[in-house]
């Protein structure tokens, strides 16, 4: 059983309406000194906030406070503690947890008071260079072989089939797009084609336990060559190799240069494939590329249905959305042809 965040889009919540009151309670309880908000966990809409993240100080040292407003399937406090008990890696770790309160009905929130990790992302988007690609792949092998020794929780029924899991997800995204009146005829045609293809190909792809939100911003590289994993709410079951493509989807989604072409993106992704295939846990899998292509197609569908219209753009929003929509539609067709 894993946490399902975007699936809570249609839930009614009053957490954000009590934001000031909640922050004052936590300040009085912990002594945390607020300095600035660094993240607001909006679920596709500004009024649908699941979490808040603040930077500040605690006991005279830099710290981060995360306030969790959603009732989760598995509390992040339990995830962190379970990870630490089974982690065998000397190089991959989570931020130190100073204090915490599990979500409870009486409070209507929970919180985590954590170490502030003042380290850079493993690479800067949208594109990593070859040295950074190799570094990420080195991290990826440590994370897969040493940091995960056993799942932190059992699989739910819907997590036992890659096909069932994926169909449920994309259907939910389509429902969100429909509710926001952004579902286009092109989206519907692409979705129908995607569902037809995965019906043939996904049953052979197993589900695996992994970090379900492994972007460049969720892997910080400290000066002692430790890799610190963020967004630990998202440990979950996903189709095999989903964690090889999630950061690549995020990188393409972050492109703001309107001159970037489909050919450049495809070549970039191919560079990643070639480096991934050198890893011991991947090189003996003759089916890796097909699985990679399936996962990238799923990410393209997600981008087109909900992600591109629900992220921040500093300027020229319409032009950027149009450019990225064209890129992801072309990428989707490219991966359709490769599956």
HUKAWO-V432278 format. One record per backbone hydrogen bond with DSSP energy under -0.5 kcal/mol. CO is the residue of the C=O (numbers start at 1). NH is the residue of the N-H. Records with the same first field share a line. If there is no record, write none. Layout:
CO: NH + NH
//
This chain:
3: 5
5: 8
6: 9
8: 11
14: 17 + 18
15: 18
16: 19
18: 22
19: 23
20: 24
21: 25
22: 26
23: 27
24: 28
25: 29
26: 30
27: 31
32: 34
33: 57
36: 55
39: 53
40: 42
41: 50
42: 44
45: 43 + 48
47: 49
48: 43 + 50
50: 69 + 70
51: 41
52: 67
53: 38 + 39
54: 65
55: 35 + 36
56: 63
57: 33
58: 61
61: 58
62: 116
63: 56
64: 66 + 114
65: 54 + 67
66: 68 + 112
67: 52 + 69
68: 110
70: 72
75: 78 + 79
76: 80
77: 81
78: 82
79: 83
80: 84
81: 85
82: 86
83: 86 + 87
91: 93 + 227
93: 229
96: 98 + 115
99: 113
101: 111
104: 108 + 109
109: 104
110: 68
111: 101
112: 66 + 114
113: 98 + 99
114: 64
115: 117
116: 118
117: 119
120: 221
129: 133
130: 134
131: 135
132: 136
133: 137
134: 138
135: 139
136: 140
137: 141
138: 142
139: 143
140: 144
141: 145
142: 146 + 147
143: 148
146: 88
147: 149
156: 159
157: 160
161: 165
162: 166
163: 167
164: 168
165: 169
166: 170
167: 171
168: 172
169: 173
170: 174
171: 175
172: 176
173: 177
174: 178
175: 179
176: 180
177: 182 + 183
178: 181
182: 184
184: 188
185: 189
186: 190
187: 191
188: 192
189: 193
190: 194
191: 195
192: 196
193: 197
194: 198
195: 199
196: 200
197: 200 + 201
198: 202 + 203
201: 204
202: 205
204: 206
205: 162
206: 240
208: 238
210: 212 + 236
211: 214
213: 215
214: 247
215: 218
216: 122 + 219
218: 230
219: 122
220: 222 + 228
221: 120
222: 225
226: 222 + 228
227: 93 + 229
228: 220
229: 95
231: 234
232: 235
234: 212
235: 3
236: 210
238: 208
239: 242
241: 244 + 245
242: 245 + 246
245: 249
246: 250
247: 251
248: 252
249: 253
250: 254
251: 254
252: 255
256: 258
257: 260
261: 265
262: 266
263: 267
264: 268
265: 269
266: 270
267: 271
268: 272
269: 273
270: 274
271: 275
272: 276
273: 277
275: 278
276: 279
279: 282 + 283
282: 285
284: 286
285: 288
287: 291
288: 292
289: 293
290: 294
291: 295
292: 296
293: 297
294: 298
295: 299
296: 300
297: 301
298: 302
299: 303
300: 304
301: 305
302: 306 + 307
303: 308
307: 310
308: 311
316: 320
317: 321
318: 322
319: 323
320: 324
321: 325
322: 326
323: 327
324: 328
325: 329
326: 330
327: 331
328: 332
329: 333
330: 334
331: 335
332: 336
333: 337
334: 338
335: 339
336: 339
//
